[in-house]
Amino acid sequence: MENTLIQQESDDINYHLHPYTNARKHQEQGPLVIVKGDGVYVEDIHGKKYLEAMAGLWSVALGFSEKRLVQAAMRQFEILPFYHQFTHKTHDVAAQFAKRLIDIAPVPMSKVFFTNSGSEANDTVIKLVWYRSNALGLPNKKKIISRLKGYHGVTVASASLTGLPGNHRGFDLPIDRILHTACPHYWRDAQEGESEEQFSTRMAEELENLIRKEGPETIAAFIAEPVMGAGGVIVPPATYWEKIQAVLNKHDILFIADEVICGFGRTGKMFASETFGLKPDVLVLSKQISSSYQPLSAILLNEKMFNPIADESNKLGVLGHGFTAGGHPVAVAVGMENLNIIQERKLVENAATVGAHMLKRLHELDNHPLVGEVRGIGLIAGVELVIDKSKKTALEVPGQLGTMVGKVLQDLGVISRNIGDTLAFCPPLIITVGQVDEMVSKFKQALDIVHEKLNG
């Protein structure tokens, strides 16, 4: 049986164009084929087991073998395998889950719009922001400010929000009306002698200067992740969010909190908006909303956002936007059960307590020759690698050091993800203290192997 599967693996690489992959290199080396999951572990086609320290793609909160989610999907398949929400129609599970999300929202929200992914959700948010500005008679108030190193998706519009060069090169992006302000990475970008508070003041001033340069009357919204994920797990410095929100409020600019990675417990609170005292007008959710057992995302809108949109749809006769599978009954049934389990098993609290242990263990590596900075909150962390601590530099080719350590770590049985020279850790919310110790122990071993190789 295994030989058949291995042959199948060899055949499959000729037909699959992989995302976030060098297509030519992939043809040479082929994929790591995962065929099985159990808790925080997955198993490849050769029977090798890995601790999945990235929860898949920041997303599998309940691990890879939660039977209650499978059963919830099967029950819904048998009752109503599909229905839509177009033209004044819906189904009971979507209506119930929307109410549940409004009930647990970190700030008062009014309505939920379901989509299938974080990218689709943020693409939709852009359209709704523009639609709202037109409704208010403000046709020039359309620009949206994102941040360098922010990550908001890969559609034409949402990839434009994303502040990473790799998502723009070759695609003729970003589109117009999308602007970017500075990334709040204190360790990397603070000036000599600058405190976290002073750095945050400077970040807010840069945002204010951009708004004034473009004209406040042209800026509709600001979008940001409470903790930046794919940009390198960047935790905001002290007073950053307080000062940024003050600038937005001053100029009547909508605040969109992208909690696609942070939502549903990742930072030790149900939402990172609670962790950092955020008061968004729009909340974007995905990934852990269903533990990625089904494609699902949700946009929560407050009254300030919703009412002009509702008025405009009445004026025009329709809100001409939607997705066939948005709010799919099977997906929202899984989402509902996923939330039930997170709350019943106190996994948000587990993220706080086990996350504190994870950060403590990672900080034990602060003095390792290859470790520049350990950063994180709850059950999400990043370790930025260097070969020169004082200069904060890695190898000559950006990302080379991170790739080397990530490959050795995977060989040792832990799947992480290098974001340039930062190794990210975002394990399932069910991870235990013992499993964290296993993960960090193997990470240290990988660091030691690479350090010896570079200095041997």
N, C-alpha and C positions, 0 to 999 in steps of 0.2 A: 504493500500500500504506500509506504513512504517513498519508494523509488518512483511510483507513478506520480505522486504529488510533486516530487523534485523535478521530474520531467515536465510536468505541467507548469511549474514555476519557470523553467527555462523557455517554454513556449510562450507564456503569457507576456514576457517583457517585450515581445515584438509587436504587441497590439495596444498597449496601454501608455498613453501620454500622461505622465505623472505631474501633479502640481508641485510647485516649489522645488523643482529638480532640474539638474543639468541633463537634458535629454540625451546628448551624445555620451556623456559619462555613464548615464544609466544603462545605455545599450551595452557598455563594456562590463560593468560590474553587477548589474541586475539588482532586484529589490530584496529587502528583508521581508519575507512573507510570514505574517502572523496568522495563525490558524485557530487559536484558542485563548480564552481568558478566564482567570479565576481570581476574584478579589482584586488586589493591586498588581497582580502578575499577568503577563501574557506569555504565550509559547509560540515559537516559530515552527516552520515546516519540518525542521530537523529534530524537534523535541526539546530545544534549548529554552529555558525559562528566563524571563527578564522581569525585574521590578520596573513597572511603567511609571517613572518619576515625573512624567508630563501629563498624566491622566488622559492619554491620547493626544488631543490638541487642547490642553488646558480645560478639559470638559467633562470627563467621566467621573462625576462626583461619587457615585456609588460603586465604583469598581466595575469589573468586566463580567460579573456573573450574578447580577441581582435578579432572582427569579420573579419577584413581585412586579418588576417592570415588564418582563416578558409576559406574565399572566395578564397584566393590565392591557397590553397590546392585543393579546389574543381575544380577551373578552370583548374589546371594542370592535375588532375585526368581525366577530360573529354577530354583533348587534347592528352596527352601522359602519361599514368599512370605509365609506367616503361620503362626505357632503360638503358643500361650499357655503360661503357667506355673502355671495353677491345678491343684489336686487332684493333687499329686505328679507333674506333668508339666513338661517343659522342652524346650529344643532345644539343639543343640550350641554354637551361636554365643553364646547367652546365658551358658551355663556357662563357656565359654572366656573371655569378656570379663569376667565377674565375677571369675574367678581373676586375670586381668591387673590389674584395678583393685585388688584386695587386695594384689597384689605390689608395686605402685608407690605405695600409700598412704603418707602421710608419718608415720603412727603405726600401730601394730598394729591391724588391723581384722579382723573375723570374717566378716561376711556382707554381701551386696549385695542391695538391693531396687530393682528397676527401675520407673521411672515415665516420664512423657512430657514433663514440663516442670518447671522450678524451682518453680512454684506448686504443682503436684501433689505434688512431693517434700516441700516444707515442710508442706503440709497433712497428708500421710501421717506426717511426723515428729511432729506434734502428737498425732495419734491413737496412735502407737506409744509416745510418752512417757506418755500417760494410761493406756494398756493396761499398760505396765510398772509404773506406780504401783499399779494395781489388783492386779497379780500379786504385788507385794511387801506387800500388805495395808496400803497407805498411800492410802486413798481421798481424803484431803484434800490430798495432795501433787500438785497438778495445775497450779499457776500457772506460766506461762512468761514470762520477762522478755526483752524485746527492747529496742531503742534508738530514740530519736527520730531521724528521718531514715534509719533502717535500711530496707532494701527486701528483702522475702522472698516477694513474690508477690501474686496478686489473687483467689484463691478466698476464700470467706467467712472461713475460718480463717487462711490465709496473709496475706491483706490486713490482718487484725487484727494480725498480727506487724509488718507494714510500719508504719513510724512517720512516714508522710507524710499530712498532712491531706487532700490530693486523693484519696487512696485510701479515705478514710473518709466524707467528706461525701456525703450523699445515699444512702448504703448501710446506714445504721444500724450502723456499725462503730465501734470494735472490739467483738468479743464479750467476754463475761466470761472471767476467768482469764488474760487477756493483760495484761501490765504493760509500761511503758516507762521506761527510765532515760535518762540524759543522752547526748547525742551528743558524741564526743570531738574537737571541732573547735577546736584550740588557737588558731589565728589569729583566729577569730571570737569565741570565748567565754572566752579566758583573762582573768584579772583583771590589773590593772596590776602589773607587776613579777613576775608569776608565771612561773616557769620551766616547761619542758615536763614535767619530772619532778614538780614541785609540782602542776601541772594534772592529771597522771595520778593522783597521789595523791588529789586531790579527786574525780575521776571514780570511783575505786574506793570512796571513802568514801560517795559518793552511792548507789552500788550496794549497799554494805553496809547503809546506813541504810534503803533500800527493803526489803531482805530482812528486816531486823529489825522494821520496821513491819508488814509483812505476816505475819511469822512464818516462820522458816526451814523449819519442818515443812510449810509449804504451797507452797514453791517447788520445782518439779521440774526446771526447765531454764532455761538462758540461751542465746539464739541471737544470732549476730552475723556480719556479713561481716568478714573480716580487713581489707579496705579497702572502705569504703562506696562503692557505685557510684552508683545512681540518687538517692542523697541528696546528691550533689555531688562525688563522687570525694574522699572525706575519708580521708587517710592518718593512722593513729593516731600520737600523739606518743610520744616516748621513754618507755620503761618502762610504757606503758599496759597492754599485754597481760600482762606479768609480774604486775602488781598486780591486774588483773581476775581472772586465773586463780587467784591466791592466795585471793581472796574466795570463788570458786566451790568450790575444794577444801575450804576451811574449813567450808563449810555443806553439803557433799556434794550439790552441784547439778550436773546434767549440763551439758556444754558442747557446743553444736551449732555447728559452723563452716559457715556458708553460703558455699561457694566456687563458687556458680553463675557469677559473673563472674570470680573470681580464679583458678579452677582451670585446669590444663593450660597453664601457662606465662606467664600474663598479668603476674605481678609479677617475672618473671626467675628463678623457681624453678618446678618442676612444679606445686607447690601453695603458696599463700600461707601455709599453716600452717607450711611450712618457712621461709619468709621471716621470719616473726615468732615462731617458736618456740612454736607453738600445739600443744596436746595434746587435741584434741577427742574426745568419745565418739561423736559422729555427724558425718559429713562429707557435705555435700549438693553434688552435682555436676550441671551441665547445660551449656547453651550451647556452649562450646568442646569439649565431650565428643564432638560429632559435627560441629563447625564449623557447626552448625545446618542441615546438608544433610538431616538427618532429625530429627524430634522425639525427644528422648531425655534422660532424667535418671536419676541413680542416687543412692541413699542407702547409705552405708557405715556399719555398726554395729560397735562393739567388743563384746567378750564381756560387759562390764558391762551394756551395753544389750540385747544379744541374749538372754542366758540366761533372764532373767525372762520375756521375751516368749515364748520357746520353751516354758517351763514352763506359762505361762498358756494357750497354744494347746493344749497337751496336756490340761490340766484341762478346758477348754471344748469341746475336740474340733475346733477350727478357729481359724485367724487370719482373721477374716471381713473381709478387705480385699484389694483388688487392682483392676487396670485391664485391660481387654481387650487393649489395645495395649502394656501395660507390658513392656519388654524385647523389643519387636517384632524379629524376626530381621533384617529389612532395616536397621533403625536400629542395632542392635548390630554388625552387619557393617560398617556405615559408621563407627561409633565405633571399632572395632578398627583399621580402616585409617587413620583419622584419627590415632590414637595412634601407629601405625607411622610415619607421615610426620613427625609432630612430633618423634619421637625420631631418625629417620634424618637429617633435615635440620637437626637441632640448633636448632629454632625456639625452645626455651626460652632457649638461650644468645643467640639473635638478639634476643629480647625484652629481655634484660638489656643487651646492647651498643647496639642501636639505640634502645632505650628511654632509655638514658643520654644519647644524642645528642638525642633528642626533648626531654627535660627541659632539657638545656643550651640548646637553641635557644629553647624557651619562656621560660626564665629571662632570655634576652636582652631580653625584653619587659617585665621587671620595672618599668622606669622609664617605660613608656608611661602617659600620663595616665588611661587607662581600665582599667589592670590593677591589681587590689588584691592578689591572691595567686596564685602559680603553685604547684601541688602535684601530686604524683604519685609513682609508683614503677614500674619496668619500663615496659611499653607501655600505661600508663593514666595519664591526667593530667586535671586540671581547672584552668581559669583563671577565677578569680572577678573579675567586672568591677565597677568603681565609677566614680563621677564625683568623689567626694571621698575621697582616700586616707586622710586623717587620721581621718575619721569612719567609714570603711569602708562608705559608703552609695552606692547607685546611684540610679536615677531614682525618682520618687515611687511609681509603680506597680511592685511587685515583679515581676521577670522581664521588664520592658519593655526594659531595656538588653540583656539576653541575647538576647531575641527579635530585636531590631534587628541585632545583630552576626551572629547565626546566619543570618538571612535574607540579609544582604549576602555572607557567606561562602559560602552555597549558590549565590548568583548568580555568584560567582567560581569555582565548580566544586569546592567541598569540602563534603561533608555532615558536619556535626558535630551536636551536640544541646545545646540550652541547658537546663540544669536550674536554673530560676529565672534568676539572673544569672551562673551559671557555665557556661562552654563546656567540654564534655567532649571528650576525645580518647582513643580506644581502637581504633586501627587494627588490621587483620589482623596476625598474628604474622609474616607474610612480608614486611612493608613494609621497604623499603631506606632507607639514609641519604638518598639523593637524593630519594626520595618524601616523606620527613619534611621535608626542606628545602622542597619544593614546598608542602606542607601549611602549614608555619609561615609561609612567605613570604606566602601568600594570607591567612592569618589576620591577619598584621600589616597587610596592605592593607585588610582589612575593618575593623580597629580604626581605622585612619587615616581611612577614609571616614566612619565613624559619628562619630568625634571632630570632624571638620570639619563635619559636618551639625549636630551639637549646639551647636557654637560659631561657626557661620558667620553 
